[in-house]
């Protein structure tokens, strides 16, 4: 066990030291998974394989240019207004302290500011978008890697069969892994896109500055499980408070709550069915773990990365118990039911 633990530490340290190379490859790999369905659809329509890859790459380049333009222009304006927002937030905070003191609640400025620093909260959005802008500088590397992955994808099952030494091997584990990750990423991308569009439309209707940028932030953070939608809402609500006042800020909070409630709690479960096969606690821990190793990209990809680990553990009898620990309660109950109905297996 000590040897395995030491090997795990070495692997994690190696991933962290090489994350500048690993992150573009991971993004390219998961983009390849998302591009799988349209690639297959175009090929069934008789489009040549090379042409389908070229078309998909052109679409991705167009999307990347639009996102880069949106981030660049909005972030520049937001950064210029950030000192004004921070000073206005401090004034609002001072007014809140005075309101509490009038009602006999003694709160010192130092205590409240140490617990609630508006400058840091407003800077969170700027830092996140700055990191996104830095990530887009690797777009060429990501797209080139994506092209090679798509070119190799068709022959990869044959390579696995050659490794297994059986040309008729079913590759059930590989197929389950690709189906699960493909389904999750495609559905999550679609629902995140709907979330971002609804947020942008709602904030523009309310009159909040940089509505398109906050919609993009909502789209990105919707990939982060559990707390992503909360983190995406905080800077937009603060801007609404500073710019428009408490009433529109409360309306902004309500809009975020309704959008995320409908999409995350009603729409996504209906489309995904039984879900991603991971327990909520494991999803939260995986977000913290992969975020610590790979940074913001690790948080975005925490669920599919953990799904890959879980499926890999399921394929080996010796590690299947650990895969059950990562799985949901429904999966554990299904295993218990099979054990009761087939006690010999």
Secondary structure as UniProt FT lines:
FT   HELIX           2..17
FT   HELIX           19..44
FT   TURN            45..46
FT   HELIX           49..102
FT   TURN            103..104
FT   HELIX           109..115
FT   HELIX           118..136
FT   TURN            137..138
FT   HELIX           139..164
FT   TURN            167..168
FT   HELIX           172..206
FT   TURN            209..210
FT   HELIX           211..221
FT   TURN            222..223
FT   TURN            225..227
FT   HELIX           228..244
FT   HELIX           246..262
FT   HELIX           263..267
FT   HELIX           268..272
FT   TURN            273..274
FT   HELIX           280..294
FT   HELIX           296..300
FT   HELIX           302..314
FT   HELIX           317..319
FT   HELIX           320..326
FT   HELIX           329..341
FT   TURN            342..344
//
